[in-house]
């Protein structure tokens, strides 16, 4: 009897109710099957419907919970999995999506690309060095339409959209003509006869912008570049962050840029290009790659799973255990460009104010309204949702996003890697109806994300497309616990909490950033912190974190404006205590608010604090991801990462320019 009780207890602790109803799913199953282990269903949607009906009809055994067990294989989605209030479980009877023992199920928004053949003959605009090396196939179609995508993976390796950043060294703009909405640059050294899909990516302080190129006019050794709307108007109207001209030659030069997405740029192995006009896509394989055997995937969906509840009828008591979420795209930059204000938030409209708002609690000089990036998994009006030991990878934008009205959810023991944007995002930041500087304090508390836990997750090699995104990003929210995570190898900040640039009291309070290990950040951007905060957050604490390996961003306008902990505009009532940092480099914006405390933050903090920060012992196995990606001191899986050179004082030197 004791042995039986111990086995039952173990199963419950492991996330599986020993007496729950089991519904089995397999890619080789059939939706007409019974859903048993020997007769599995084929689709997650059908298993979800079966579970919903069991709850509606109160079938025997449902009171003990329902396990939807996924066998090994890839579950290719044609549309996102939609979880409604009717899919909810209860505390004693949750619905658990879980992998079968030893299985590695993948929920994928991708499509396989097959039929590759070596390109025969010449192709107009293909660089000479690519001749004889490039393979071609048809862009996949779904529903009679060619799909649109911005990423490609070959055997789990993220291939590179054809780019001018081959050697990792970027050129600088010459002039930003705001009146005529144009950028002047050095004359391009690639063919510009066909530019209908060409994009320009420009470095702007703490963010990058993706601009669709409308025209390039060469004048001598320079070129005037103009762009499509709406991003052209936004780019040249919004004041921060914007293209920079270093007139006084003391800010590490003008804004850097590179071009992407043209056949004329396909000149090195691992690069690809999809021609929307001809329906053909081209790829130059890496050494040893055999496209007849390789698993080549392009993403089709922007979102894989949506939790869609309402404040009156939330989605609740659902768990995902040991599930892999993979392959999402993000098409906004291809459709209307992407000019972000911060942390990956696209600007819908922004302009400088003729008269600033000046009062005792707020100060700003501009207005902006913003739009959220899509996420692979999105939650609205949901509670008691658990993600345990899941993997989020091969994604274009955000990995996991708690959007509105969520509470008492947990993300624990998950891996977030190879993500173009932010790893985990949570809370309100603004939208088309709420100007971003206005404090957010809704009368209906149910709108606010609250009482959430993010613990023991490994977040590594995210922000790899939108360099201004974040490892963990929390906007307006309260009672958020961010504890014992490891966050590393980022282009911008590690953990950001707060939004709005305001000292006014808002809904944010009681937030905790504790015992996290943050390292190798600020790889490409500046104005940054390992932990970064905004606005008033009464009774909030940053404590016992370990923060190290702050990188020197080669194209940042102010390379030295990077901090281990950064309290930015409006930050108020925040205590920063007992954080181990390798150097005491901190910053409080002059517009910081009231009541902040700094207590014992340096390299002499108790060594046990340093040792205990990051993943606890039970989750150290997540660190195997470093071996898989070849990560050590720098990210090596991205061939576009610049080669950084320094002078004897460890100041960045751009090749050919000397110390800056």
ABEGO torsion letter per residue (X at the ends): XAAAAAAAAAAAAAGBBAABBBBBBBAABBAABAGBAABBBABAAAAAAAAAAAAAAGBBGAAAEBBBBBBBEBBBBABBBBBBAAABBBAABBBBBBBBBGBBBBBBABBBBBGBBBBBEBBBGBBAAABGABBBBBBBBBGGBBBBBABBBBGGBBBBBBBAAAAGBBBBBABBBAAAGBBBBBBBABBAABAAABBBBBBBGABBBBBBBABBBBBEABBBBBBBOAAAAAAAABAOBBBBBBAAGAAGEBBBBBBBGBAAABABBGBBBBBAAAGBBBBBBBBGBBAAABBBBBBABABABBBBBBAABBBBGBBBBGBBBBGBBBAAAAAAEBBBABGGBBBABBBBBABBBBBAABBBABBBBBBBBBBABBBBGBBGBBBBGBBBBGBABBABBBABGBBGBBBBGBBBBGBABBABBBEBAEBAABBAABBBBBABAAABBBGBBBBGBBBBGBGAABAABBABBBBBBBGBBBBGBBBBGBABBABBBEBGGBABBBABBGBBBBGBBBBGBGAABBGBBABBBBEBBBGBBBBGBBBBGBBBBAABABAABBBABBBBBGBBGBBBBGBBBABBBBBBBAABBBGBBBBGBBAABBAAAAAABEBBAAAAAAAAAAAAAGBBABBAABAABBBBBBBAAGBBBBBGAEBX
